[in-house]
C-alpha cells in the first residue's frame, strides 16, 4: 500500500492514458476517410504529402489534387497556398514517415491519407499525451504532494476537454500545444534555477515551434520573462539581467527563428512574400472581444462545458500569496490569452467540444488548480475531501458530456440554454432539440457582428 501511495501520480497517468486509448479504439475513426486527417488537420498536415509524396509543394499538378486531399487558396501567381502554418507538420513528420513506410511495404495506398497514416498519427497523439502528462507530473511534484499531484493530473487529463482532444480529435493542434507548453514551463523553472545558454537556446526553439503551430501562442514568452517576477523591483532586476546577458537572448531569438526558416522559405517560394497572412478575411476583433460569451455562454462557454477549470481560475489569486514566482506570469498569460482567444471572429471556434483553444493552457492552469487543493488540505481536511468529491463529480460530468457531444445532444456550434437543458440528462438528442438551436450568422461574424442566422424549425 505504501508503494502504491508513493507512485499514485504515476498510476493516474497510466489510468488517463488507458482511458484515452480506450476512447480511440472504441471510436475506430482510423477506418473513416472523413476522420483523423480532416477539417483543420488537412491544412496542418498537407505540407507532408505535398512535399514528400507528390513532390508538389505548390499543389498545382492534377495528380496531386486528384490523389490527395488538400484545402488551398489560389494565389494570383498561380500557386495554391496552404492556410495553416507548418508547425504541426513538424510534429506529424515521424509518424507520417512511419505510416508511409508501412503503406509501401504492405501495398496499402501510399498517398498520405490512407489507414496506415491515420493509425500512425493516432499513435503519435498518444505519445504526446504521455509526454505532456509526464512533464505535468514533474512540475507538480516540485511543489505539491503525491496525492494532490495525482488528483490534479486526473482532473486535467480526463476531467476536461483535453481527453476529447487526445482521443476523438487527437490530430488537432491542442493536445500537442498542451504538451509542448507544459514542457516549456518545466524548462522555464529549471532555467531560472540554473541559467545556462544551452537550456535558453532550447527554450527559444521550443517557443518557436509552439508559435509555428499557433502563432498567438507566442505569448508563452511572457510567462518565461515574468516567471519569478512579483514586484517592481523584481521586474527591474529581470530587465537588468536580460540587458547584461543580452547576447544569451540573441541566441534564444536565433533558435526561435531557425524553427521558422522552412515556413519563411515556403512563403517566399509560394506567395512571393516572406510574411504572408493566409486567413484572408478571417481576423481578430480586438475592439470587440466576446469574453463573457467565450467563458459563460451556452453556445460554447469554456466554464459551461469545462467547469473543472473554474477551480484553476480560483487558484490564480492565491498564487500571489503562496506561489509568488508563478503569480504574475500565469495571470498575465491567462488574461492576454483569454483576450486574444475570444477576439477571434469565430469566438466559438466552429465545430468543437467546448472551447478547444483553451486546452493549450491546461498545463499552466494545473498549477493554481493544485494550489487550491493544497490550501484546502492545510485549512480543513473536510474541505479537501469535499473538493475531491466535487472533482470526481466533474470528471464524471465531463465524460458524460463527452458522450453527449459524440451522440448529438450537445451541438457542435449552435447550442442555446434551452437546448442544453432540454436534453441535458439524455446522451442522444430528444425530440424538439434541434428546434431550440440557433445558428450564428458566419458572414456577419467575419465582420465582427454577432447575430443569429434565421433558420426553419427542425433544421
ChimeraX attribute file (.defattr): number of C-alpha atoms within 10 A of each C-alpha:
attribute: neighborCount
match mode: 1-to-1
recipient: residues
	/A:1	6
	/A:2	7
	/A:3	7
	/A:4	10
	/A:5	13
	/A:6	13
	/A:7	14
	/A:8	18
	/A:9	27
	/A:10	19
	/A:11	15
	/A:12	23
	/A:13	22
	/A:14	14
	/A:15	15
	/A:16	23
	/A:17	22
	/A:18	13
	/A:19	16
	/A:20	24
	/A:21	19
	/A:22	13
	/A:23	16
	/A:24	21
	/A:25	13
	/A:26	10
	/A:27	13
	/A:28	13
	/A:29	20
	/A:30	21
	/A:31	14
	/A:32	12
	/A:33	13
	/A:34	10
	/A:35	16
	/A:36	25
	/A:37	27
	/A:38	18
	/A:39	14
	/A:40	14
	/A:41	19
	/A:42	21
	/A:43	22
	/A:44	26
	/A:45	28
	/A:46	26
	/A:47	26
	/A:48	20
	/A:49	25
	/A:50	22
	/A:51	13
	/A:52	15
	/A:53	16
	/A:54	18
	/A:55	13
	/A:56	16
	/A:57	23
	/A:58	21
	/A:59	25
	/A:60	15
	/A:61	12
	/A:62	9
	/A:63	11
	/A:64	20
	/A:65	15
	/A:66	9
	/A:67	14
	/A:68	18
	/A:69	18
	/A:70	21
	/A:71	16
	/A:72	18
	/A:73	15
	/A:74	13
	/A:75	11
	/A:76	8
	/A:77	9
	/A:78	12
	/A:79	17
	/A:80	19
	/A:81	22
	/A:82	26
	/A:83	19
	/A:84	25
	/A:85	22
	/A:86	23
	/A:87	24
	/A:88	25
	/A:89	21
	/A:90	17
	/A:91	20
	/A:92	20
	/A:93	17
	/A:94	14
	/A:95	20
	/A:96	26
	/A:97	17
	/A:98	15
	/A:99	24
	/A:100	25
	/A:101	16
	/A:102	16
	/A:103	19
	/A:104	13
	/A:105	10
	/A:106	11
	/A:107	9
	/A:108	15
	/A:109	15
	/A:110	21
	/A:111	19
	/A:112	26
	/A:113	23
	/A:114	20
	/A:115	20
	/A:116	24
	/A:117	27
	/A:118	24
	/A:119	20
	/A:120	20
	/A:121	25
	/A:122	24
	/A:123	16
	/A:124	21
	/A:125	25
	/A:126	20
	/A:127	15
	/A:128	21
	/A:129	26
	/A:130	17
	/A:131	18
	/A:132	24
	/A:133	28
	/A:134	18
	/A:135	21
	/A:136	28
	/A:137	24
	/A:138	16
	/A:139	23
	/A:140	23
	/A:141	16
	/A:142	10
	/A:143	15
	/A:144	17
	/A:145	14
	/A:146	19
	/A:147	18
	/A:148	24
	/A:149	28
	/A:150	23
	/A:151	19
	/A:152	24
	/A:153	25
	/A:154	22
	/A:155	24
	/A:156	25
	/A:157	27
	/A:158	23
	/A:159	26
	/A:160	25
	/A:161	27
	/A:162	25
	/A:163	26
	/A:164	27
	/A:165	23
	/A:166	27
	/A:167	26
	/A:168	23
	/A:169	24
	/A:170	27
	/A:171	27
	/A:172	23
	/A:173	25
	/A:174	23
	/A:175	28
	/A:176	27
	/A:177	26
	/A:178	27
	/A:179	27
	/A:180	22
	/A:181	24
	/A:182	27
	/A:183	22
	/A:184	25
	/A:185	22
	/A:186	19
	/A:187	20
	/A:188	21
	/A:189	17
	/A:190	14
	/A:191	17
	/A:192	13
	/A:193	9
	/A:194	10
	/A:195	12
	/A:196	12
	/A:197	16
	/A:198	13
	/A:199	16
	/A:200	21
	/A:201	20
	/A:202	17
	/A:203	24
	/A:204	25
	/A:205	22
	/A:206	21
	/A:207	27
	/A:208	26
	/A:209	27
	/A:210	29
	/A:211	22
	/A:212	24
	/A:213	24
	/A:214	20
	/A:215	14
	/A:216	14
	/A:217	23
	/A:218	15
	/A:219	18
	/A:220	21
	/A:221	19
	/A:222	16
	/A:223	23
	/A:224	23
	/A:225	15
	/A:226	22
	/A:227	23
	/A:228	20
	/A:229	21
	/A:230	17
	/A:231	11
	/A:232	9
	/A:233	10
	/A:234	14
	/A:235	16
	/A:236	12
	/A:237	13
	/A:238	17
	/A:239	13
	/A:240	12
	/A:241	11
	/A:242	14
	/A:243	12
	/A:244	10
	/A:245	11
	/A:246	12
	/A:247	12
	/A:248	16
	/A:249	16
	/A:250	13
	/A:251	18
	/A:252	24
	/A:253	18
	/A:254	15
	/A:255	21
	/A:256	23
	/A:257	19
	/A:258	16
	/A:259	21
	/A:260	20
	/A:261	12
	/A:262	13
	/A:263	18
	/A:264	17
	/A:265	15
	/A:266	22
	/A:267	20
	/A:268	14
	/A:269	14
	/A:270	21
	/A:271	21
	/A:272	12
	/A:273	13
	/A:274	14
	/A:275	13
	/A:276	15
	/A:277	14
	/A:278	16
	/A:279	11
	/A:280	9
	/A:281	10
	/A:282	15
	/A:283	15
	/A:284	19
	/A:285	20
	/A:286	15
	/A:287	8
	/A:288	15
	/A:289	20
	/A:290	24
	/A:291	17
	/A:292	11
	/A:293	16
	/A:294	25
	/A:295	19
	/A:296	15
	/A:297	19
	/A:298	23
	/A:299	27
	/A:300	29
	/A:301	20
	/A:302	27
	/A:303	17
	/A:304	18
	/A:305	24
	/A:306	25
	/A:307	19
	/A:308	25
	/A:309	23
	/A:310	13
	/A:311	19
	/A:312	22
	/A:313	17
	/A:314	14
	/A:315	22
	/A:316	23
	/A:317	16
	/A:318	16
	/A:319	20
	/A:320	15
	/A:321	10
	/A:322	13
	/A:323	17
	/A:324	17
	/A:325	17
	/A:326	23
	/A:327	24
	/A:328	22
	/A:329	22
	/A:330	24
	/A:331	19
	/A:332	14
	/A:333	21
	/A:334	21
	/A:335	11
	/A:336	14
	/A:337	19
	/A:338	17
	/A:339	17
	/A:340	20
	/A:341	25
	/A:342	25
	/A:343	21
	/A:344	21
	/A:345	25
	/A:346	20
	/A:347	24
	/A:348	27
	/A:349	19
	/A:350	14
	/A:351	14
	/A:352	18
	/A:353	26
	/A:354	30
	/A:355	25
	/A:356	22
	/A:357	22
	/A:358	20
	/A:359	25
	/A:360	23
	/A:361	21
	/A:362	25
	/A:363	28
	/A:364	24
	/A:365	22
	/A:366	25
	/A:367	24
	/A:368	25
	/A:369	24
	/A:370	25
	/A:371	25
	/A:372	22
	/A:373	25
	/A:374	18
	/A:375	16
	/A:376	17
	/A:377	16
	/A:378	10
	/A:379	11
	/A:380	10
	/A:381	12
	/A:382	11
	/A:383	15
	/A:384	19
	/A:385	14
	/A:386	12
	/A:387	17
	/A:388	16
	/A:389	12
	/A:390	13
	/A:391	20
	/A:392	17
	/A:393	13
	/A:394	19
	/A:395	22
	/A:396	14
	/A:397	18
	/A:398	23
	/A:399	17
	/A:400	16
	/A:401	23
	/A:402	21
	/A:403	17
	/A:404	21
	/A:405	20
	/A:406	18
	/A:407	14
	/A:408	17
	/A:409	25
	/A:410	29
	/A:411	23
	/A:412	18
	/A:413	20
	/A:414	20
	/A:415	21
	/A:416	19
	/A:417	12
	/A:418	14
	/A:419	24
	/A:420	19
	/A:421	13
	/A:422	17
	/A:423	19
	/A:424	17
	/A:425	14
	/A:426	17
	/A:427	18
	/A:428	17
	/A:429	21
	/A:430	15
	/A:431	10
	/A:432	13
	/A:433	21
	/A:434	18
	/A:435	14
	/A:436	17
	/A:437	22
	/A:438	20
	/A:439	16
	/A:440	19
	/A:441	14
	/A:442	17
	/A:443	12
	/A:444	14
	/A:445	18
	/A:446	17
	/A:447	14
	/A:448	23
	/A:449	15
	/A:450	18
	/A:451	14
	/A:452	14
	/A:453	12
	/A:454	10
	/A:455	11
	/A:456	6
	/A:457	11
	/A:458	11
	/A:459	10
